[in-house]
Amino acid sequence: MRCAGGSVRGLALPFAGVGADGYECRKVERFRDGRLGWADERHEVGGTGLGEVPVPPLEEINAQREFSAARIDGGEFARAWREALSGS
């Protein structure tokens, strides 16, 4: 999932890998200043951590005016993940 918008901590674009249980299993956050943070079940880098509750449905996220979430393919997430890991 990719979600644009929001102003939390200067966050510009988060990417989340969501497991079958609805919980984030990997996440990449791209900040407005160009920094990348990432997290998985064992690591938190750059201030990024996994959510503690299941990710809501895209419709619920998009009902909030400040967000625009979309499902992405595995390739797009993999590129963001590799970029984040290479910078840590």
N, CA, C and O atoms as a GROMACS GRO file, in nm:
protein
  352
    1MET      N    1   0.084  -0.116   0.000
    1MET     CA    2   0.000   0.000   0.000
    1MET      C    3   0.089   0.123   0.000
    1MET      O    4   0.192   0.126   0.066
    2ARG      N    5   0.047   0.225  -0.075
    2ARG     CA    6   0.115   0.354  -0.077
    2ARG      C    7   0.012   0.456  -0.033
    2ARG      O    8  -0.104   0.449  -0.073
    3CYS      N    9   0.054   0.550   0.049
    3CYS     CA   10  -0.039   0.650   0.100
    3CYS      C   11   0.027   0.786   0.095
    3CYS      O   12   0.128   0.809   0.162
    4ALA      N   13  -0.027   0.877   0.018
    4ALA     CA   14   0.027   1.013   0.008
    4ALA      C   15  -0.052   1.105   0.099
    4ALA      O   16  -0.171   1.086   0.123
    5GLY      N   17   0.018   1.206   0.150
    5GLY     CA   18  -0.048   1.307   0.232
    5GLY      C   19  -0.010   1.294   0.377
    5GLY      O   20   0.077   1.215   0.414
    6GLY      N   21  -0.077   1.371   0.458
    6GLY     CA   22  -0.049   1.372   0.600
    6GLY      C   23   0.068   1.464   0.630
    6GLY      O   24   0.150   1.491   0.543
    7SER      N   25   0.074   1.511   0.752
    7SER     CA   26   0.180   1.603   0.789
    7SER      C   27   0.255   1.555   0.912
    7SER      O   28   0.329   1.632   0.974
    8VAL      N   29   0.236   1.431   0.950
    8VAL     CA   30   0.299   1.377   1.068
    8VAL      C   31   0.450   1.370   1.049
    8VAL      O   32   0.498   1.305   0.956
    9ARG      N   33   0.524   1.439   1.136
    9ARG     CA   34   0.672   1.434   1.136
    9ARG      C   35   0.730   1.466   0.998
    9ARG      O   36   0.837   1.415   0.966
   10GLY      N   37   0.666   1.547   0.918
   10GLY     CA   38   0.718   1.580   0.786
   10GLY      C   39   0.710   1.464   0.688
   10GLY      O   40   0.782   1.463   0.588
   11LEU      N   41   0.625   1.368   0.717
   11LEU     CA   42   0.611   1.250   0.633
   11LEU      C   43   0.545   1.286   0.501
   11LEU      O   44   0.443   1.354   0.499
   12ALA      N   45   0.604   1.240   0.393
   12ALA     CA   46   0.548   1.269   0.261
   12ALA      C   47   0.483   1.147   0.199
   12ALA      O   48   0.375   1.157   0.141
   13LEU      N   49   0.548   1.029   0.209
   13LEU     CA   50   0.496   0.913   0.138
   13LEU      C   51   0.533   0.784   0.211
   13LEU      O   52   0.648   0.741   0.205
   14PRO      N   53   0.438   0.721   0.278
   14PRO     CA   54   0.464   0.591   0.339
   14PRO      C   55   0.425   0.476   0.245
   14PRO      O   56   0.328   0.485   0.170
   15PHE      N   57   0.501   0.369   0.251
   15PHE     CA   58   0.471   0.244   0.181
   15PHE      C   59   0.459   0.137   0.289
   15PHE      O   60   0.544   0.132   0.379
   16ALA      N   61   0.359   0.052   0.283
   16ALA     CA   62   0.343  -0.052   0.384
   16ALA      C   63   0.320  -0.186   0.318
   16ALA      O   64   0.238  -0.200   0.227
   17GLY      N   65   0.394  -0.286   0.365
   17GLY     CA   66   0.367  -0.424   0.329
   17GLY      C   67   0.275  -0.480   0.436
   17GLY      O   68   0.310  -0.480   0.554
   18VAL      N   69   0.158  -0.526   0.398
   18VAL     CA   70   0.056  -0.570   0.493
   18VAL      C   71   0.038  -0.721   0.480
   18VAL      O   72   0.018  -0.772   0.369
   19GLY      N   73   0.044  -0.791   0.592
   19GLY     CA   74   0.028  -0.936   0.593
   19GLY      C   75  -0.118  -0.978   0.583
   19GLY      O   76  -0.208  -0.894   0.588
   20ALA      N   77  -0.140  -1.107   0.570
   20ALA     CA   78  -0.275  -1.162   0.559
   20ALA      C   79  -0.361  -1.130   0.681
   20ALA      O   80  -0.484  -1.128   0.673
   21ASP      N   81  -0.296  -1.104   0.795
   21ASP     CA   82  -0.369  -1.070   0.918
   21ASP      C   83  -0.407  -0.923   0.926
   21ASP      O   84  -0.472  -0.881   1.022
   22GLY      N   85  -0.367  -0.843   0.825
   22GLY     CA   86  -0.402  -0.701   0.823
   22GLY      C   87  -0.300  -0.610   0.890
   22GLY      O   88  -0.314  -0.488   0.885
   23TYR      N   89  -0.199  -0.668   0.953
   23TYR     CA   90  -0.096  -0.589   1.020
   23TYR      C   91   0.020  -0.560   0.925
   23TYR      O   92   0.052  -0.641   0.838
   24GLU      N   93   0.083  -0.443   0.943
   24GLU     CA   94   0.203  -0.412   0.867
   24GLU      C   95   0.313  -0.512   0.902
   24GLU      O   96   0.333  -0.542   1.020
   25CYS      N   97   0.383  -0.561   0.802
   25CYS     CA   98   0.497  -0.649   0.827
   25CYS      C   99   0.628  -0.582   0.783
   25CYS      O  100   0.735  -0.619   0.831
   26ARG      N  101   0.618  -0.486   0.692
   26ARG     CA  102   0.732  -0.403   0.651
   26ARG      C  103   0.678  -0.265   0.616
   26ARG      O  104   0.565  -0.252   0.569
   27LYS      N  105   0.760  -0.164   0.639
   27LYS     CA  106   0.716  -0.028   0.606
   27LYS      C  107   0.836   0.055   0.565
   27LYS      O  108   0.946   0.041   0.620
   28VAL      N  109   0.815   0.141   0.466
   28VAL     CA  110   0.913   0.242   0.425
   28VAL      C  111   0.842   0.376   0.435
   28VAL      O  112   0.728   0.391   0.390
   29GLU      N  113   0.911   0.475   0.493
   29GLU     CA  114   0.856   0.610   0.499
   29GLU      C  115   0.955   0.705   0.432
   29GLU      O  116   1.072   0.710   0.469
   30ARG      N  117   0.906   0.780   0.335
   30ARG     CA  118   0.986   0.882   0.267
   30ARG      C  119   0.943   1.016   0.325
   30ARG      O  120   0.825   1.051   0.320
   31PHE      N  121   1.038   1.091   0.381
   31PHE     CA  122   1.009   1.218   0.444
   31PHE      C  123   1.031   1.333   0.346
   31PHE      O  124   1.104   1.319   0.248
   32ARG      N  125   0.967   1.445   0.374
   32ARG     CA  126   0.974   1.562   0.286
   32ARG      C  127   1.118   1.610   0.264
   32ARG      O  128   1.149   1.666   0.159
   33ASP      N  129   1.205   1.588   0.362
   33ASP     CA  130   1.344   1.632   0.347
   33ASP      C  131   1.431   1.529   0.273
   33ASP      O  132   1.553   1.547   0.263
   34GLY      N  133   1.369   1.422   0.222
   34GLY     CA  134   1.441   1.322   0.144
   34GLY      C  135   1.487   1.200   0.222
   34GLY      O  136   1.528   1.101   0.162
   35ARG      N  137   1.481   1.206   0.354
   35ARG     CA  138   1.521   1.090   0.436
   35ARG      C  139   1.425   0.973   0.414
   35ARG      O  140   1.308   0.992   0.382
   36LEU      N  141   1.478   0.853   0.433
   36LEU     CA  142   1.397   0.732   0.430
   36LEU      C  143   1.409   0.661   0.564
   36LEU      O  144   1.520   0.645   0.616
   37GLY      N  145   1.298   0.619   0.619
   37GLY     CA  146   1.298   0.534   0.737
   37GLY      C  147   1.237   0.401   0.698
   37GLY      O  148   1.162   0.393   0.600
   38TRP      N  149   1.268   0.297   0.772
   38TRP     CA  150   1.209   0.167   0.742
   38TRP      C  151   1.195   0.084   0.868
   38TRP      O  152   1.263   0.108   0.968
   39ALA      N  153   1.106  -0.013   0.862
   39ALA     CA  154   1.085  -0.103   0.974
   39ALA      C  155   1.039  -0.238   0.922
   39ALA      O  156   0.971  -0.248   0.820
   40ASP      N  157   1.078  -0.340   0.997
   40ASP     CA  158   1.021  -0.473   0.978
   40ASP      C  159   0.995  -0.529   1.117
   40ASP      O  160   0.999  -0.454   1.214
   41GLU      N  161   0.969  -0.656   1.127
   41GLU     CA  162   0.932  -0.712   1.257
   41GLU      C  163   1.047  -0.713   1.358
   41GLU      O  164   1.025  -0.735   1.477
   42ARG      N  165   1.170  -0.688   1.312
   42ARG     CA  166   1.285  -0.689   1.402
   42ARG      C  167   1.363  -0.558   1.407
   42ARG      O  168   1.450  -0.541   1.492
   43HIS      N  169   1.333  -0.464   1.317
   43HIS     CA  170   1.412  -0.341   1.306
   43HIS      C  171   1.322  -0.219   1.296
   43HIS      O  172   1.213  -0.224   1.239
   44GLU      N  173   1.370  -0.108   1.351
   44GLU     CA  174   1.309   0.024   1.333
   44GLU      C  175   1.421   0.121   1.304
   44GLU      O  176   1.510   0.139   1.388
   45VAL      N  177   1.420   0.184   1.187
   45VAL     CA  178   1.529   0.270   1.143
   45VAL      C  179   1.472   0.406   1.102
   45VAL      O  180   1.370   0.414   1.034
   46GLY      N  181   1.539   0.511   1.145
   46GLY     CA  182   1.500   0.645   1.104
   46GLY      C  183   1.369   0.693   1.162
   46GLY      O  184   1.303   0.779   1.103
   47GLY      N  185   1.331   0.639   1.278
   47GLY     CA  186   1.207   0.680   1.342
   47GLY      C  187   1.082   0.611   1.290
   47GLY      O  188   0.972   0.646   1.330
   48THR      N  189   1.099   0.514   1.203
   48THR     CA  190   0.985   0.440   1.145
   48THR      C  191   0.961   0.312   1.224
   48THR      O  192   1.055   0.240   1.255
   49GLY      N  193   0.836   0.286   1.254
   49GLY     CA  194   0.797   0.163   1.322
   49GLY      C  195   0.671   0.107   1.259
   49GLY      O  196   0.598   0.178   1.188
   50LEU      N  197   0.645  -0.019   1.284
   50LEU     CA  198   0.523  -0.081   1.233
   50LEU      C  199   0.403  -0.038   1.316
   50LEU      O  200   0.416  -0.010   1.435
   51GLY      N  201   0.287  -0.031   1.253
   51GLY     CA  202   0.164   0.001   1.325
   51GLY      C  203   0.130  -0.106   1.426
   51GLY      O  204   0.164  -0.223   1.408
   52GLU      N  205   0.061  -0.067   1.532
   52GLU     CA  206   0.024  -0.161   1.638
   52GLU      C  207  -0.117  -0.216   1.622
   52GLU      O  208  -0.159  -0.303   1.698
   53VAL      N  209  -0.190  -0.165   1.524
   53VAL     CA  210  -0.326  -0.213   1.496
   53VAL      C  211  -0.334  -0.249   1.348
   53VAL      O  212  -0.252  -0.202   1.270
   54PRO      N  213  -0.430  -0.330   1.309
   54PRO     CA  214  -0.443  -0.364   1.167
   54PRO      C  215  -0.464  -0.240   1.080
   54PRO      O  216  -0.524  -0.142   1.124
   55VAL      N  217  -0.415  -0.245   0.958
   55VAL     CA  218  -0.433  -0.136   0.863
   55VAL      C  219  -0.580  -0.134   0.821
   55VAL      O  220  -0.635  -0.237   0.783
   56PRO      N  221  -0.644  -0.018   0.829
   56PRO     CA  222  -0.784  -0.013   0.787
   56PRO      C  223  -0.799  -0.032   0.637
   56PRO      O  224  -0.701  -0.019   0.563
   57PRO      N  225  -0.919  -0.063   0.590
   57PRO     CA  226  -0.942  -0.076   0.446
   57PRO      C  227  -0.908   0.056   0.375
   57PRO      O  228  -0.919   0.164   0.433
   58LEU      N  229  -0.866   0.046   0.248
   58LEU     CA  230  -0.830   0.165   0.171
   58LEU      C  231  -0.943   0.267   0.169
   58LEU      O  232  -0.917   0.387   0.174
   59GLU      N  233  -1.066   0.222   0.162
   59GLU     CA  234  -1.180   0.314   0.158
   59GLU      C  235  -1.184   0.399   0.284
   59GLU      O  236  -1.216   0.518   0.278
   60GLU      N  237  -1.154   0.338   0.398
   60GLU     CA  238  -1.155   0.411   0.525
   60GLU      C  239  -1.041   0.512   0.531
   60GLU      O  240  -1.059   0.624   0.579
   61ILE      N  241  -0.924   0.473   0.483
   61ILE     CA  242  -0.811   0.566   0.479
   61ILE      C  243  -0.843   0.684   0.388
   61ILE      O  244  -0.822   0.799   0.424
   62ASN      N  245  -0.895   0.653   0.270
   62ASN     CA  246  -0.925   0.757   0.171
   62ASN      C  247  -1.042   0.846   0.210
   62ASN      O  248  -1.060   0.952   0.150
   63ALA      N  249  -1.121   0.806   0.308
   63ALA     CA  250  -1.230   0.890   0.356
   63ALA      C  251  -1.177   1.011   0.433
   63ALA      O  252  -1.249   1.108   0.456
   64GLN      N  253  -1.050   1.005   0.474
   64GLN     CA  254  -0.986   1.118   0.541
   64GLN      C  255  -0.927   1.210   0.435
   64GLN      O  256  -0.845   1.166   0.354
   65ARG      N  257  -0.965   1.334   0.434
   65ARG     CA  258  -0.926   1.427   0.328
   65ARG      C  259  -0.776   1.438   0.309
   65ARG      O  260  -0.730   1.462   0.198
   66GLU      N  261  -0.698   1.422   0.415
   66GLU     CA  262  -0.553   1.444   0.404
   66GLU      C  263  -0.478   1.325   0.345
   66GLU      O  264  -0.357   1.334   0.325
   67PHE      N  265  -0.545   1.214   0.318
   67PHE     CA  266  -0.478   1.095   0.268
   67PHE      C  267  -0.531   1.052   0.132
   67PHE      O  268  -0.646   1.078   0.097
   68SER      N  269  -0.445   0.987   0.057
   68SER     CA  270  -0.482   0.925  -0.069
   68SER      C  271  -0.404   0.795  -0.080
   68SER      O  272  -0.288   0.795  -0.122
   69ALA      N  273  -0.466   0.685  -0.042
   69ALA     CA  274  -0.399   0.555  -0.038
   69ALA      C  275  -0.435   0.472  -0.160
   69ALA      O  276  -0.544   0.485  -0.215
   70ALA      N  277  -0.341   0.388  -0.203
   70ALA     CA  278  -0.364   0.300  -0.317
   70ALA      C  279  -0.289   0.169  -0.297
   70ALA      O  280  -0.182   0.167  -0.236
   71ARG      N  281  -0.346   0.062  -0.348
   71ARG     CA  282  -0.278  -0.068  -0.348
   71ARG      C  283  -0.170  -0.061  -0.455
   71ARG      O  284  -0.193  -0.011  -0.565
   72ILE      N  285  -0.052  -0.112  -0.424
   72ILE     CA  286   0.058  -0.115  -0.521
   72ILE      C  287   0.101  -0.259  -0.542
   72ILE      O  288   0.068  -0.347  -0.462
   73ASP      N  289   0.175  -0.283  -0.650
   73ASP     CA  290   0.222  -0.419  -0.674
   73ASP      C  291   0.351  -0.443  -0.596
   73ASP      O  292   0.414  -0.350  -0.547
   74GLY      N  293   0.387  -0.568  -0.585
   74GLY     CA  294   0.504  -0.608  -0.509
   74GLY      C  295   0.633  -0.546  -0.560
   74GLY      O  296   0.724  -0.520  -0.483
   75GLY      N  297   0.640  -0.523  -0.691
   75GLY     CA  298   0.760  -0.465  -0.750
   75GLY      C  299   0.784  -0.323  -0.702
   75GLY      O  300   0.897  -0.286  -0.673
   76GLU      N  301   0.678  -0.244  -0.695
   76GLU     CA  302   0.692  -0.105  -0.648
   76GLU      C  303   0.737  -0.103  -0.502
   76GLU      O  304   0.823  -0.024  -0.464
   77PHE      N  305   0.676  -0.190  -0.419
   77PHE     CA  306   0.719  -0.195  -0.279
   77PHE      C  307   0.863  -0.244  -0.269
   77PHE      O  308   0.940  -0.189  -0.191
   78ALA      N  309   0.899  -0.344  -0.346
   78ALA     CA  310   1.035  -0.398  -0.342
   78ALA      C  311   1.138  -0.290  -0.377
   78ALA      O  312   1.245  -0.285  -0.315
   79ARG      N  313   1.108  -0.205  -0.473
   79ARG     CA  314   1.201  -0.097  -0.510
   79ARG      C  315   1.217   0.002  -0.395
   79ARG      O  316   1.329   0.043  -0.364
   80ALA      N  317   1.107   0.040  -0.331
   80ALA     CA  318   1.114   0.132  -0.217
   80ALA      C  319   1.190   0.068  -0.101
   80ALA      O  320   1.269   0.134  -0.034
   81TRP      N  321   1.167  -0.061  -0.079
   81TRP     CA  322   1.234  -0.134   0.030
   81TRP      C  323   1.385  -0.139   0.005
   81TRP      O  324   1.464  -0.111   0.096
   82ARG      N  325   1.425  -0.175  -0.116
   82ARG     CA  326   1.569  -0.180  -0.147
   82ARG      C  327   1.633  -0.043  -0.132
   82ARG      O  328   1.743  -0.032  -0.078
   83GLU      N  329   1.566   0.061  -0.178
   83GLU     CA  330   1.621   0.196  -0.166
   83GLU      C  331   1.640   0.234  -0.020
   83GLU      O  332   1.743   0.291   0.017
   84ALA      N  333   1.541   0.203   0.064
   84ALA     CA  334   1.550   0.236   0.207
   84ALA      C  335   1.664   0.158   0.274
   84ALA      O  336   1.742   0.215   0.351
   85LEU      N  337   1.674   0.029   0.245
   85LEU     CA  338   1.779  -0.051   0.307
   85LEU      C  339   1.918  -0.009   0.261
   85LEU      O  340   2.013  -0.015   0.339
   86SER      N  341   1.931   0.033   0.137
   86SER     CA  342   2.064   0.071   0.087
   86SER      C  343   2.111   0.201   0.150
   86SER      O  344   2.231   0.229   0.150
   87GLY      N  345   2.018   0.282   0.202
   87GLY     CA  346   2.056   0.408   0.265
   87GLY      C  347   2.078   0.398   0.413
   87GLY      O  348   2.117   0.497   0.476
   88SER      N  349   2.056   0.281   0.473
   88SER     CA  350   2.070   0.270   0.619
   88SER      C  351   2.206   0.223   0.660
   88SER      O  352   2.234   0.209   0.779
   0.00000   0.00000   0.00000
